Amino acid sequence: MKRKSKNQSKNKTLNFLRYLGPGLLVTVGFIDPGNWASNIAAGSGFGYELLWMVTLSTVMLIVLQHNAAHLGIATGLCLSEAASRYMPRLLKDLILLTAMLAAAIALQMLFHIPIRLGSILILVLVLFCAFTNAYKRIEKLIILFVSLIGFSFLFEVGIAKIDWGAAAVGWVKPSFPAGSMPVILS
């Protein structure tokens, strides 16, 4: 009886970790360089007034990921597999091209790698993943980096002098200060 209980506990832990991994991977979409740049611009230029956009974009991200999860549950396909199967080839290729270009632009922003070279690097990485089935190893590396970013964020919150009252108001009260529209849209 005791052995069965221990095995059930282990299975519950493993099931939790199976869901935690994809959850951490999803956060990558929310901590990209463009998002960080937008958030820094919002905070430095407008203080706490645009925190409501973080709330709104987080809710939008949750809805998007919820829908992607439903797609996976209903069809057994991830978003890119479903797009490949059900979208016209031209549209699917355009979406893939824009994703690769976005990754190349991120490499240019972060490491000053020219966009053409970055595009080639991304293409090589995608082909490597496709032909070697290296997703699990890359997934673990991404989880490590996301965890490091998360812990860094918590550390920064701990050392920053935050006016929690103003932050709470900015978090739920939409405002559009003069000159803030480009930052809000980004």
C-alpha positions as CSV (number, residue, x, y, z in Angstrom):
1,M,0.0,0.0,0.0
2,K,2.8,2.4,0.9
3,R,4.7,1.6,-2.3
4,K,1.6,2.4,-4.4
5,S,1.2,5.8,-2.7
6,K,4.8,6.6,-3.3
7,N,4.5,5.7,-7.0
8,Q,1.3,7.8,-7.3
9,S,3.1,10.8,-5.8
10,K,6.0,10.4,-8.2
11,N,3.6,10.2,-11.1
12,K,1.8,13.3,-10.0
13,T,5.2,15.1,-9.8
14,L,6.2,13.9,-13.3
15,N,2.8,15.0,-14.7
16,F,3.3,18.4,-13.1
17,L,6.7,18.8,-14.6
18,R,5.4,17.8,-18.1
19,Y,3.1,20.8,-17.9
20,L,5.7,23.1,-16.4
21,G,8.1,22.7,-19.2
22,P,5.8,23.9,-22.0
23,G,4.6,26.6,-19.7
24,L,8.1,27.9,-19.3
25,L,8.6,27.7,-23.0
26,V,5.5,29.8,-23.6
27,T,7.1,32.6,-21.5
28,V,9.7,33.0,-24.1
29,G,7.1,34.7,-26.3
30,F,6.6,37.2,-23.5
31,I,10.2,38.0,-22.7
32,D,11.6,38.7,-26.1
33,P,13.9,41.6,-26.7
34,G,11.2,43.8,-28.3
35,N,8.9,43.3,-25.4
36,W,11.7,44.2,-22.9
37,A,12.6,47.3,-24.9
38,S,8.9,48.4,-25.0
39,N,8.5,47.8,-21.2
40,I,11.7,49.7,-20.4
41,A,10.6,52.6,-22.6
42,A,7.2,52.6,-20.9
43,G,8.6,52.5,-17.4
44,S,11.4,55.1,-18.0
45,G,9.1,57.5,-19.9
46,F,5.8,57.1,-18.2
47,G,6.5,55.5,-14.7
48,Y,3.7,53.3,-13.5
49,E,1.0,54.8,-15.8
50,L,1.3,52.1,-18.5
51,L,1.4,49.0,-16.2
52,W,-2.2,48.4,-17.3
53,M,-0.7,47.4,-20.7
54,V,1.3,44.6,-19.1
55,T,-2.0,43.4,-17.5
56,L,-3.8,43.5,-20.8
57,S,-1.0,41.9,-22.8
58,T,-0.7,39.2,-20.2
59,V,-4.5,38.4,-20.5
60,M,-4.1,38.4,-24.3
61,L,-1.2,36.0,-24.0
62,I,-3.2,33.7,-21.7
63,V,-6.1,33.6,-24.1
64,L,-3.8,32.9,-27.1
65,Q,-2.0,30.1,-25.2
66,H,-5.3,28.7,-24.0
67,N,-6.5,28.5,-27.6
68,A,-3.2,26.9,-28.7
69,A,-3.6,24.3,-25.9
70,H,-7.2,23.5,-27.0
71,L,-5.9,23.1,-30.6
72,G,-3.3,20.6,-29.4
73,I,-5.8,18.7,-27.3
74,A,-8.4,18.6,-30.0
75,T,-6.1,17.8,-33.0
76,G,-2.9,16.5,-31.4
77,L,-1.1,19.1,-33.4
78,C,0.9,22.1,-32.2
79,L,0.2,25.5,-33.8
80,S,2.9,25.3,-36.4
81,E,1.9,21.7,-37.4
82,A,-1.7,22.7,-37.7
83,A,-0.7,25.8,-39.8
84,S,1.4,23.5,-42.1
85,R,-1.5,21.1,-42.5
86,Y,-4.5,23.4,-42.9
87,M,-3.2,26.7,-44.3
88,P,-2.4,27.5,-47.9
89,R,1.3,26.8,-48.6
90,L,2.0,30.5,-49.6
91,L,0.5,31.8,-46.4
92,K,2.3,29.1,-44.3
93,D,5.6,30.0,-45.9
94,L,5.0,33.7,-45.4
95,I,4.4,33.1,-41.7
96,L,7.5,31.0,-41.4
97,L,9.5,33.6,-43.2
98,T,8.4,36.4,-40.9
99,A,9.2,34.2,-37.8
100,M,12.7,33.6,-39.1
101,L,13.1,37.3,-39.9
102,A,11.9,38.2,-36.4
103,A,14.5,35.9,-34.9
104,A,17.2,37.3,-37.2
105,I,16.3,40.9,-36.1
106,A,16.5,39.8,-32.5
107,L,20.0,38.4,-33.2
108,Q,20.9,41.7,-34.8
109,M,19.6,43.7,-31.8
110,L,21.3,41.5,-29.2
111,F,24.5,40.5,-30.8
112,H,24.9,42.9,-33.8
113,I,24.8,40.0,-36.2
114,P,23.8,41.2,-39.7
115,I,20.3,40.2,-40.6
116,R,21.3,38.1,-43.6
117,L,23.8,36.1,-41.5
118,G,21.3,35.8,-38.7
119,S,18.7,34.5,-41.2
120,I,21.2,31.8,-42.3
121,L,22.0,30.9,-38.7
122,I,18.3,30.6,-37.9
123,L,17.7,28.4,-41.0
124,V,20.6,26.1,-40.0
125,L,19.3,25.8,-36.5
126,V,15.8,25.0,-37.8
127,L,17.1,22.4,-40.2
128,F,19.3,20.9,-37.5
129,C,16.3,20.6,-35.2
130,A,14.2,19.1,-38.0
131,F,16.7,16.5,-39.0
132,T,18.2,15.5,-35.6
133,N,15.1,15.7,-33.4
134,A,17.0,17.9,-31.0
135,Y,13.9,19.6,-29.6
136,K,14.2,18.1,-26.2
137,R,17.8,19.4,-25.6
138,I,16.9,22.8,-26.9
139,E,13.8,22.9,-24.8
140,K,15.8,22.3,-21.7
141,L,18.3,25.0,-22.6
142,I,15.4,27.5,-23.2
143,I,13.9,26.5,-19.8
144,L,17.2,27.2,-18.1
145,F,17.5,30.6,-19.7
146,V,13.9,31.5,-18.9
147,S,14.3,30.4,-15.3
148,L,17.5,32.6,-15.1
149,I,15.6,35.6,-16.4
150,G,12.7,34.9,-14.0
151,F,15.0,34.8,-11.0
152,S,16.8,37.9,-12.2
153,F,13.5,39.7,-12.5
154,L,12.6,38.7,-8.9
155,F,15.9,39.9,-7.7
156,E,15.5,43.2,-9.4
157,V,12.0,43.6,-7.9
158,G,13.6,42.9,-4.5
159,I,16.2,45.7,-4.8
160,A,14.1,48.3,-6.6
161,K,12.4,51.1,-4.7
162,I,8.8,50.6,-5.9
163,D,5.9,52.9,-5.0
164,W,3.4,50.0,-4.6
165,G,0.4,52.3,-4.4
166,A,1.2,54.0,-7.7
167,A,2.0,50.6,-9.2
168,A,-1.3,49.2,-8.2
169,V,-3.2,52.1,-9.7
170,G,-1.2,51.9,-12.9
171,W,-1.7,48.2,-13.1
172,V,-5.5,48.5,-13.4
173,K,-6.3,52.0,-14.5
174,P,-5.8,52.6,-18.3
175,S,-4.3,55.9,-19.1
176,F,-2.9,57.4,-22.3
177,P,-0.3,60.0,-21.4
178,A,0.9,62.4,-24.2
179,G,3.4,60.6,-26.5
180,S,2.7,57.2,-25.1
181,M,0.8,55.7,-28.1
182,P,3.9,54.2,-29.9
183,V,5.0,52.5,-26.7
184,I,1.4,51.2,-26.0
185,L,1.2,49.8,-29.5
186,S,4.6,48.2,-29.3
